[in-house]
Amino acid sequence: MQDKAALAFIDQPSDLVPGVYEGGLKTWECSLDLVDYLDRSKKTDAFVARGKRILEIGCGTAIPSIHILNELFSSPVHSKETEIHLQDYNASALELVTFPNILLAWCWWFLFHSSHRDLTFLQQDMSPASETFRNAQISNNEDERDDNVFPAPDPAVAANIPITDEVKAAFEISLLEHRISLRIFSGSWSTFDVNKAGGKYDMVLTSETVYRMESVPSLIKLIYHACEGASQCGLDSRRSLHPPPYLCLIAAKVFYFGVGGGVTEFIQAVHLAGKCDNMTPKIETVWAKNVGVGRKILRLYWE
């Protein structure tokens, strides 16, 4: 699907065209719920992202992954690499919103610290490319005659950020400096090869992906194969005495009107898959909103 055709879906009355467009150009409520939950829980060891392999399934605008990236950029550099993989059905969504959102979020973070001269930890290992970008930004903002002025980092005000060679180089170097590896995958869940992507993950996140029951079995299968240690569950009975070595969170509406999916249907499908594949799934509701259209965050693991 061409980018122009994809953009036409933004103002359409339907956010779902099965096999064509899966709503990835919009930010949905449950992704924000997931960010809030991760932020409140970040002091827990299980939620520490640094040095982990992380997969966001059906990422769309990638708000949860961007939240994690912001935490990584804002913390001291660690020796262990963090891998963040983003998957979405539509390549156009990845091109039009996923990666641009990541780049814009990084620009906001970088310019915010530059404009406030809060550069102590930025300058510790600042590369020539990053320093060039920062100095150019400061110089541009001080020169009213320059048409390529970077806007003040105010998320409440619409603005344009010129994507120059310096911006791209500084972004790439920032990833290297903070030991962050980003990969983006397009296609259906049934075609995602965990082994080719580098192996299992420590953290698997997904939001607003259980709305269509026909696709839920492939989602469950991907989650199961993606979770680090899940395939060994049941081989040692003592494993049930310890927390699982992975974190898997599913954020979803209780019911998706007009589509048929929802939290209850997803839970039933997980247990059905467990019986078919000799797995013992465990699902905990770790957060819930019961006012209006109900929403929940589930934690899924296997024993």
N, C-alpha and C positions, 0 to 999 in steps of 0.2 A: 504494500500500500504506500503510495507516495505521500510525502509530508503534507502537501496541500489538502489531499483527500482526508488525511488523518485529522487535520485541524478543523475540518467541517463537522466533526463529531462533537466538538466542544459545545456548540449551541443547539444540538439536536435534542428532542424530547426524550430519547432513549439513550442510556449510558451503556448499553450492551447490544452488540451485534455479534452473536455467537460465531466464532471462527474468523471474525474480521477485526472487531474492536472490543476490548474488555475493560474500558473505563479508565485506562492508565493515564489520561491527560488531566485528570482532576484529582484534587486532594480530598480524601474521604475522612469522616469523623474518627473511625477506628484507628487510623494511623496516628492521629493526634493523641488518642487514648494511650496508645502504645508508647509514644514518646513520654507522656506524663508518668506512666508507670515505670519506665526505665529510669527516668530522672529521679524519681522518689526512691528507687531501689538501688541506685548506683553504688552505695556504700557496702552492699552485700557482695561477698567474693564472687558469687555465681554470676553477677552482673558486670564484672570488670571486663571491659572489651579489649584492653591492651594485650597484645600478644596472642589474640584468639583468631580463629577462622570463623567468619560470620557470613551467613547467607540470608538475604531478604528475598522471599519468594513473592512474585507478583508485585514488584516494588512500586511501579507507577512513578509518582513524584518523589519517592524515596525519602520521605520525611524521617522515619526512624533511623535509617542509615546516615542521613545528614546530621542528625542529633549525635550519633556515635562519633562521626568524623569531627564534629565540633569539639567534643570532649577530648578526642585524641590530639587535635591541633592545640588545644588549650592546656595540655598537660606536658610535663617534662618528657623528653625523648627517652624511649626505652630500647634496650638492645634487641628485644625480640620483635619480629615482624608481625604486624596485624594485617590480616587479609579480609577484605570486604568484597563479597560477590553480590551483584544485583541481577535479578532475573525478572523478565516481564515477557508476556506473550507477544506484544507488539514492538518490533524494532523501532517503529516511528516514535513510540512513547519514550523509549530509551534515548533516542536522538533529540527529541523536541523538549522533553521535560526532565528526565532523570539526570543525564550528565550536565545539562545547563544549570539545573538546580544545585548540583554538587559544586560546580565551578563558582556560581554566584555566592553560595554560602561561604566558600573559602575566601572569595574576594571581600565579602563583608567582614569576615573574621580578621583578615589581614589588614584591611583599611581601617577597621575600628582601632586596632592596636597601634597602627601607624599614626592615625590622627590624634590619639591620646598620648603619643610618645611612650606608650607602655611597651617598650621593646627589650626589656632586660633579658627575658628568656628567648626572645626571637633572635637576638644578636649573638647568643652563645655559639651557635654553629651556623650562622647565616651564610648561605652560599652567595657567590657573586650575582647570580641571576635574581635571587630574592632581594638582595640589597639594591640592585639596579632598579627593580620594580618599585620598591619602597621609596627610594630617593626620587624616582621619576614622579611618583604620586604626590610626594610632598612639594616638589618643584612645580608641578602642574597646578596644584591648588593655590600656590602663591603667585601664579602668573595669570592674571585675568585675561590676557590676550590669547592664551592658548585655548583653542577650541576643543581640545581633547582632555578636558578637566574631569577628574574622577569625582563623583558625587560624594557628599557627606554620608557616612554609613548610618543612615536612618531607615530602618525597615518599614516605617510607617509612610514613607514618601516614595512615590514611584520615580525611578531614575533609570538611566542607561549606563552600562559600564562597557567601555570599548575593550574588546578582546584583542589585545595587541600581542606581538611576539613575546614581549617582556612578561605579560600576564601569564601566557601559556608556559613559558620557561620557569617562571617563579612557582607556578602551581605544581609542575612536575617535580621540581627540586624540593618543594615542601613535602610532597609525598615521600620522597627518598629520605629526607632529613628525619622525618617522623616515623620512618620504616612502616609505611602504609602501602599496601598493594591493593589496587582496585581492578576488578574485572566485571564486565557486563555481558549478560547472556540474553538472547532473545529466543523465543520458541515456546512450545507447549511443555507442560510439566513432564509428560511421558517421554520426551526426547532429551531431558536434562540428564547428562551422564556425570554422576558424582565423582567417579574415578578419574575421568578426563579433566574434571575441574580441580583436581588435586587431592581428592579424598574427602573424608567426612568433616563435619563442622562442629565447633564448640557451641555455637549459638545460631539458632534458626528462627527467623522472625517472619511473620506474614500477617497481613491485615486486609479485611474486606475481600477475601478470596473463597469463601464458602457459600456464595450466593447461588451457585448453579450446581445442583446435585449430580448432574452427568459428569462433571469434571472433578468432583470431590475424591473419588477413588484414586485417581492419578496424583492428586495433591497429597493424600495420605501416604501413598507409596513413596513419593519423593521425600516427604518429611522423614519417614522412617529410615530410608537409606542415607539421608543427609546427616542425621544426628550421630555425633561421635559416640561410639559405644553401644548404640541401640541394637545392632545386630548380634552383640554378645549377650544381651539380656536373656535370662532364662538358662544360660549355660552354667551359671554358678549361683546357687540359691542365696549365697551370702551377699550378692549384689543388692538385694532388696533392702538390706540393712543400711545402705549408704546412699547419699544423694546421687542422682545420675550425673555422669561426667559431662553433660551437655545441658543447654537451656533452650527449650522450644516454646515459643509463645505464639498463640493464635488470637488475634483481635477480630471480633465480628459482631454484627448485629444479631439480636435474638431471632429476628425473622426478616427476610427480604421479600417485601410485598411484590407480587407479580412475577416472581422468579421461582420461588419455592424452597430455597435453601435457608439455612439459619443455624444457630448454635445447636439446638436439639438434634436436628437432622445430621449435623456434622459429628456429634458425639456418637450417635447411633451408627454412623458409617465407620467410625474408628473402631468401635467394638466389633462390628461385623468383619472388618478387615483383620482384626486380631484373631478371631475364631478361624477364619479361612487360612491364615498364615501362621497359626500356632504362636501368636504373640499375646502378651498380657498388657494391654495399654492402661495407663492411669491418667486421668484428666482431673485437674483441679481448677476451679474458678478462683483466680487471684484478684480479680477486680470486676465490679459490675455497676451498671447504671440502670436503674429501674424506672426512671421518669421518662415519659415520652416513648420514643422508639428505643427499646432496651438494647444495651450493648454490653459485651463481656470480653474479658481477656482470659484465655484458657492457657494453662501450662500442661503440656503433654509429655509423657515419658513412658517407657516400657519397663516392665519387670521380668 
